[in-house]
Amino acid sequence: MSTRRRFLQSTLVGAAAAYTGKLRAAGRSSSDQIVLGLIGPGGMGMNHVRELCKRTDVTIAAVCDVDSQRAGAAAEEVAKSRPKPRIESDLRKVLDDPEIDAVFIATPDHWHAPASILALDAGKHVYVEKPCCHNIREGRLMADAVERSGKLLQVGTQSRSGDFIQEAIQRIHEGEIGEVIVAKAWNSQRRGSIGRTQPSDPPSNLDFDTWVGPAPLVPYRTNLLHGVWRWWYDFGCGDIGNDGVHDIDVALWGLNVKSHPERMTCLGGRYVVEDDQQFPDTQYAVCEYPNGDQNRKRQMIFEQRDWSPYTQEGYENGSAWYGTKGLLVMGHVTGWKMFRERNELVAERTGSLSLEPHHTNFFDGIRGTSSKLNADIQAGLLAAGVVHFANIAARQRAVLEINAAAEQITNHVEANAMIRRKYRDSHWAVPKNV
Ligand SMILES: NC(=O)c1ccc[n+]([C@@H]2O[C@H](COP(=O)([O-])OP(=O)(O)OC[C@H]3O[C@@H](n4cnc5c(N)ncnc54)[C@H](O)[C@@H]3O)[C@@H](O)[C@H]2O)c1
């Protein structure tokens, strides 16, 4: 047994026999430390670092960032509470370490699928930030890699592990607001401008070439990173894929959606803020889903106004479910209210979200003490699917007919071409068969 493995104080219950058997066969017991590598400890990645450092059941062996200042800061943060991890700038060195059981991937979106696929194929469990993929095709290849590797992949949509959200979804699924026909998700907040810039030299602490990775090489500019890459087509998915995807994910969960929409459209653009951002500041999507064997369809609607100095229906980011007997309105970081006929308030709950239960659910899955990941790749793909189809529809100004099983847009050749991205020739991280 590795010297890094220590006995856990906590009692672990509810073993999922099959998976535990697999772990034991691999020489791991539920009392072992889980050894982690953290890839991309930037804004969100440092939230993970701080949360993980509160735990006694994980060892942080390596931190990896293409920005040496960020990697150094993450290592120092870890060193406040435990041995300083080794610092890497090439994620392949983390994946090559046989001691590492699992990686957290909190890079920009364009690296999510390439890094996850490499990690799964290297035998690591993966916790990857949302949206799980930068485009439809890469999402499918991630799901294939999960299947092929037998490893676990948890998507960083931590709402799925929030107890107050779980209660609301259970009430909806148990029919407390009747049959839910429509769900809505929204992102209403005021975002700043990223201005306009010209290409310039990257700072010496940044390996910009590796930051771009398998995406087409573009010149560095100061309003491309950090953080603001999410507003550029090559690297992010816009705010619908940033804050919006949390609420879309919860909305789809309540609506009990099991596939991509069969028809959808989206209008949007930069209606207010004029700067270098490529994605819409104003965006409205409507998706139509099949409803099992029944003829009645279901809808999921998404609204985004990134220039709003006020909340919508009481919540900056939220989801609502419209049932035949009532309505449930939720702020995914604050709470929810349930109303029945004539807007009678019949239940409400406040709450807050933390990363801890979502991390715990991932680690319980690895140890085999939980049989279900709260945000598995299937959930991740459906929420990311709305994001990608909506962005495609907005750019093409089209109503998309979708073959959900084949993940193809059947009525629009140019739109269908956008389920894939362009890559840098022969880059080591370009997924195979993409
Ligand atoms: N779950 C949540 O609530 C939540 C909140 C915020 C952000 N996020 C997600 O977290 C991810 C990161 O967002 P952010 O705002 O922290 O971005 P960021 O730009 O601040 O951080 C990304 C980090 O990844 C590093 N990086 C890039 N390529 C790398 C590579 N190949 N190897 C190692 N490091 C690499 C960058 O240098 C940077 O330090 C995004 O996917 C975002 O959607 C999730």
The ligand as an ORCA input file, in Angstrom:
! r2SCAN-3c Opt
* xyz 0 1
  N     -18.826     25.368    -11.624
  C     -18.838     26.673    -11.516
  O     -19.610     27.269    -10.768
  C     -17.870     27.484    -12.335
  C     -17.644     28.837    -12.044
  C     -16.701     29.522    -12.818
  C     -16.050     28.886    -13.860
  N     -16.325     27.574    -14.112
  C     -15.632     26.871    -15.213
  O     -14.275     26.688    -14.855
  C     -13.458     26.719    -16.009
  C     -12.353     27.747    -15.836
  O     -12.933     29.018    -15.750
  P     -12.117     30.211    -15.067
  O     -13.011     31.371    -14.985
  O     -11.471     29.708    -13.829
  O     -10.989     30.485    -16.186
  P      -9.513     31.019    -15.979
  O      -9.068     31.511    -17.277
  O      -9.455     31.938    -14.802
  O      -8.693     29.697    -15.553
  C      -8.322     28.702    -16.442
  C      -6.915     28.259    -16.096
  O      -6.556     27.155    -16.930
  C      -5.211     27.341    -17.328
  N      -4.939     26.548    -18.515
  C      -5.315     26.764    -19.791
  N      -4.914     25.762    -20.592
  C      -4.250     24.882    -19.789
  C      -3.615     23.645    -20.024
  N      -3.533     23.087    -21.241
  N      -3.029     23.012    -18.979
  C      -3.066     23.546    -17.740
  N      -3.671     24.738    -17.464
  C      -4.273     25.371    -18.474
  C      -5.091     28.835    -17.530
  O      -3.762     29.291    -17.558
  C      -5.895     29.355    -16.323
  O      -5.085     29.504    -15.180
  C     -14.388     27.040    -17.177
  O     -14.748     25.868    -17.844
  C     -15.616     27.632    -16.516
  O     -16.792     27.425    -17.250
  C     -17.193     26.875    -13.365
*
